[in-house]
Amino acid sequence: MLIEALREFQTNIEVLRKFVDNVEGIIDTNYTSIVQNIQEEMVVPIVMGMIEMPEEERKNIIKSINEKYKEEYIEQNSEMDIDEVSEKLDELISKQEKQEILQRLEHYYKKNYKKIETVNNDLVSSRKQKNVLYQSALISLIVTFEYLISCAIRQKLTLFPKSIGKEGTKLSLDEIIKLDSLESATEYVIDQEVYKLMMKGFEGWYEYIKKDMKINIEYIDNNMAEVKEIFLRRNLFVHNAGIINNLYINEVGNKKGNIVLNKKIDINREYIEKSIKALSIVGYEIILCISDKILEKSDMINIGDEFDMIGFDIMNENQWEVALNIFNRVKCLKKVTTNHRTVAQINAWLCNKRMGKVAEVKKEIEETDFDDKKSIYKVGLCAIQDKYEDFFDELQKCYSDDREEDCITMEALETWPIFDEVRQRPEYLMFKNEKMNNITVKDATAS
């Protein structure tokens, strides 16, 4: 159950990111088309006066204005950037034939008010489309996340149904008869318990994980305010049209005084990316901790293998902080194999290296004894340390053209993130050509 839920969670996160990318691109393209089709010298000043535009949209429109006033102003003030030109635009127009412009605009507006209103509506609609996109993405993210958590809790209750205790769901005789069997009744009670826990929201199910399962999630404990706010903001969109209320302010706090009661809360791409990262870290950490708590060692082999692959995929997406949290947790689990811990340790170092924090783990790397490790792991350590001579010595010991256990294939050398620097080395190109020639000879001989 947990592995299937994990795979679905990972897939849904990837799909969500791509969905936001694709739809955002369509909205941006449509917005650009609207702006390009505006008759700037007539429509833009009116439209900008009709609606309250975010600064970014204002900049985009101003960039498209090519009438003589801006050109002259830029020529006279070539040292100014677009922001400064934007701020001075209104002042500029007021200094040069303002009355003539206003008269022309008034005449134009009376003659073309329908067109102007259409442009206005199109621009407002484009802006709202992004807001809807980001709101939908946030809601979908939390739905995906909460499903993962519910699967983990359901797995725990399925393995240990007696942990529900006397305070759990009680069935009437009529309900028991309808359910037909003890197995069906047990499943029904577990479903009810999971439902009740998840309905309590973030604080409810996390309290259950901490107290009943005696598990602390390090990322949540260290980032409680950030994680909690994600759920509170989602609740605002679902239950209050995104309008900030006293409940939100009381929960989040307002020390900076920048949260305004009854104002619609902002949401943008940066916030979505930050939320995806945070809930990805939390989701994976919860599954790892619960698995180590409730599963047998034999089952943890599959969990360890699964997280090897998940971590690999996440590193290839350059999501280094998410990957680092996974590997730091794996290497601390009690029931995974030594090989899983070693792989996690090496990959955690790699994540630190890619994040520019290798100095923080340099001493740890230097003091770690790999003398008793297999060459496949020594190769990884050499790659982390940029010890290329040692790397190729160890690679000769563990390279294989076939997928043998504890060996590195050409596919691995070509795709594993840990070998990015190695692949740039001239000696690697020589090694690769040699091995590829050997494969060609073997194939020719076999045929």
N, C-alpha and C positions, 0 to 999 in steps of 0.2 A: 504493500500500500504506500509506504513512504517513498520508495524509489519512483513509482509512477507519479506521485504527487510532486516530487522534486523535478522530474523531467517536464511535467506540465508547467510548473512554475517558471523554470528556466526558459521554456519555449514562449510562454506568454509575455515574459519580460522582453525578450528579443522582438517579438511581434509588436508589442506596445511601442517600443522605440522606433521601429520601422514605420509603423502606422503614423506616429506623430511626425516623423521626417517627411513622409510622402504627402500627407494632408497639408502640413505647413508649407511645403513647396508649392502645392497647387494654389493655396491662398495667397502666397507671396507673388506668384506669377500673375494671378488675377489682379492683385492690387497694383502691381507695376503697370499692367495694361491699362488700368483705369487712369493712373497718374499720367501716363504717356499720352493718353487721348484727350487730356484736359487742354483747353485753349488757355494757356497759362496767364496771359496778360489780362484776361477778362474773368475767368472763372475762379482761379485760385484765391485771390483776395476775398471774394464773396464767400466761397466755401469755408475758408479758414476763419472767417468771421461768424459763420453759422454754427460751426461745431467746435467742441473743445477737443483738440487733437493732442495725443501723446507726442512728446518731443521727437521721437524717432520718426513718426509719420510726417511731422512738420519738416524735418530735415530732408526726407525723401522727396517731398513736393518741391521744396525750395531748390534742391539740386537740379530739378527739371526746368526751372524758370530760366529762360534765355532772353528775356526782353532787355532792352538797351540799358535800363537803369542799373540792373545788377552787373552787367558786363562793364559798364563804366566805373562802377564802384569798385569792382575787383581790380580793374586796371589801376585805379588810383590807390588801392590799398592791398597790393599784392602780398604783403606779409601776413594778412589776416587769414585765418582758416575758416572753414564753412560754418562753424558754430558762431564765430564772431560776425560773419556776414549775415547769418540768420537773425541774430539779435539786432542788427542795424538796418534790416530790410525795411521795416515799417518807417523808421526815421528817415531813411533814404527817399522813400516814395513821397513822404510828406514834404520834403525839401524840393522836389522836382515835379512841378506841374500837377500838384495834388488836386486842385480843383478840376482840371481837365480830366484827370483819371476818374474822379468820383462821378463826374457827369456822364462820362462814357459808360462807367459801370452801372449807373442807375438806369440809363437807357437800355443797356444790354440785358440787365436783369428783368426789366419789364417785358422785353421782347422774348427772352429765353428762360423764363423762370422754371419751366418744366424740366428743361435740360439740366439746369443748375441743381434743382432738387433731386434729379436722378443721380447726378454725380455725388451729391452729398449723401444720399441714401446708400449708394454703392460703397463709398468710403467707410461709412459707419458700419455697414453690413460686414465689410472685410475685417474690420477691427473686431467685431463681435464674433465672427467665425473663429478667430484665433482663441478668444476667451472660451468659447464653447469647446473647442478642441482640447485646450489645457484642462478645463474642468472635467471633461469626459475621461481624459487620460488619468487624472488623479483618482477619480472614482473607480475606474477599471483597475488601476494599480492596487488599490486597497481591497477590492473584491478578490483579485488574484492572490494577494498576500494572505487574506483571512481564510481563503480556502486551504492554503498550505498549512496554516496553523490548526485549522479544524481537523485536517487529516492526521496531523501529529497527535493531537489530543485523542482523537478517535482510536488511533493505533494503540495508545497507552491504555485506554479503557477497555479495548478489545482483549488485550493481553492480560489485563488485571481488572476484570469487571467488579471484583469485590471491593476495589478501592473507591467505588461510588459511595458506599456507606449507607447508613440509615437515613441520611438527609436527602438521598437521591430521589429520582422519580418513582412514584408508587403507582401500581396498576390495580384497577378494579378487577373483580372476577370476570365481568363481562368482557373487559379488554383482553384478559388472558385467554379466554375462550376464543375470541376472534383471531388472536395472534397464532393460535393453533399449536405452537411448540415452544419449548424453553429457549431454543436458539433464536427464534423470531422475537420472542419477548425480550431477550437480552439485547438484541440489535436495536429494538425499538427504544428501550431505556437508554442505551448508549447514545442513540441519535438525539433523544430529548436532552440529555445532559450536555452534549456538545452544543446543541442549539442554544440552550440557556446560557452557557458560558460565553459563547460568541456574541449573544445579544447584550451582554454586559459591556461590550466594547473593549478597547485596548487595555484599560486599567483592570478590567475584570478578568480577562483571560491571562494577562501577564501575572496578576496576583496568584492565580491558580498555578501557573507554571513555577512561580517562586516558592509558594508555601506548600502546595500539595505534592509537587514533583521535586521540590528542593533544588531548583536549577536557577542560577543567576546568569542572565545574558549580559555579558560585559559591555557590548556596544550600547544597549538600552540604558544600562546603569550610568554609563559615561556621557550619554547624549539624550537623556530623558526628555528634556524640554523640546528638543528638535523633533524627536520621534512622536511625542505626544501631540505637537502642533499639527503634524501632518494629518492625523485623524480628526482633530478639531476643525481644521480647515475643510476637510471633506464633509464633515457634518454641517458646516455652514452652507456649503453649496447644495447639499441634499435637502436640508430642512429649513433653510432660511434665505434661499436664492443668493447666497454669497454675501449677504448683508451682515456686517459685524454687529454682534449683540453683546450684552453684558456677560453672558455665560462664557463666550470666547475670551473676552478681556480678562475676566476673573481667573480663568484657567491659564492663560498665556502670560498675563502680566503686561504692564505698559510703562515700564521704567523710563523708556526713552520718550514717551509721550507721542509716538508716531502712529498709534492705532486709534482711529476715530470711530466712535459709536455711530451706527446707522449708515456708515459708508460701505460701499461694496469693496470687498477685499481683492487685492491684485493677485494675479497668478500669471506666470510667464514660463518660457522654456527652461530657463535656468532653475526655477523652482521644481519643475517636473523632473529634470535630470537629478537634482539633489535628492528628491524624494525617492526616485527609483533606486539610486545608490544606497540610501539609508535602509529602505525596506528590503532590498536584496541582501545586504549584510545581515540584518536582523533575521530574515527568513532562513537563510542558510545556517546561521549560528544556532538558531532554535532547533532545527532538524538534527544538526550534528550532536547537540547536547542531549536532546531527548533520545535519540538513537543510542547513544553511548550508555544512557541510563536504563533503557528498557529492553534492548535487544541482546541476544546472545552473541558471543564472540564470532561464531560462524556466520551470523547474519551481518555483522559489522564489516566483514570482508567485502561484501557487495556494496555497502555504504561507502567504504573507503575507495573502492574502484570507481563508484559513481562520482564521487567528489574529485577524484583525479581528473576525470573527463570534464566535469563542470568547470573546475579551476582552469584547465587547459583552454577551454572555449572562452572563458572570461578574460584570460590573459591575452588571447588573440584579438579580443575586442578592445584591448588597452584599458580595461577596467581594473587598474592595478590595486586600488584600495579595497575593492570588493574581494578580489582574489587573495590579497594579503590577509584579510580577516578570515577567509576560509582556511587557508593553510596554517595560520597561527593557531586556529582552533583544532584542526586535525592533529597537529603534532602534540597536542596536550591530551588527546582522548586516551582512555585507558584500554579500550577493547579493540582498537585497530591494530594492524600488524606493524612490526618494526619497519618493513619496507614502505608502508604508507606514511609513517612518521618521517622517514628519511626523505622521501619525495616531497612531502609537505615542507620540511625544513629547507631544502634546496630551493623550492619554488618561492617560499617566503623571502629568502635572501634575494632572489631575482626580482620580486616585486619591489623590495626596498631599493634595489639598484635602479630599476626603471623609474621610481618615484624620486630619484636623486637623494636617497637617504642611506646609501651604502655605508657611509661613515659611521652611522649609528649601529651597524651590525658588523663592522669590520673586525673588531676584537673577537666577537663571537665566532665569526667565520675562521679566523686564524687559530683559535683555540680548540675548534672542533676536530676530533680525531676520526679520520676516515680510513685509517690504515687497514681496518678489518672489513671495510665495505667492498662491495663488488665494483668492478671497473665501470659499470654503467652509472654508478653514483659518483665515482671519482671524476668521471668525465664532466658531470654537471658542476661539481665543485671547481674544477679547473676553469670551466667556462665562466663561472661567476667571478673568479679571481683574475681572469684574463691571462692565465698561464698557458699559453698556446703550445709550447713545446711539450709540457706535461700532458696537455689535452690530447695531442695526436698520438703520444705514446700509449695512453690508456685506451684511446679509440681503437687502435689496432687490436687490442685484446678483446674488445666487446662488439666489434662491428660484425654484422651478418647481412647477407643479401636476402635471407629468409627471415620470417617472423619467429625467431627462436626466443625462448625465455631468457631474460636478463641480457638481451643483446639490443644494439641500436641499428636500425635499418637506415637506408638512404632517405626514405620518406620522413623518418623522425628527424634526421639531420636537416632536412629541407623545411620542416614545418614547426619544430619546437621553438618557442620564443627564446629559450635560454641560449640557443645557438645563433642568434641574430648577428652578433659581432664576429663569431667564428666564420660565418658564411661570407664575410667580406675579406677574409684572409687569402692571400695567393696560395698558401699551402693547402687550404681547403679545396680550392679549385683543382689543384693537382690531384688531391686525394679523390675527389668526386669523379674526375675524368678517368682515373685509373679504375675505380670500382665500376663505373658505367661501362667501360670497355670490357671488363671481365664479364659483366652480365651479358653483353652483346655476344661475346665469344661462346659463353655457355648456351645461350639460346640457339646460336648457329649450330653448335655441336649436337644439341638435342634434336634439332630438326633434321 
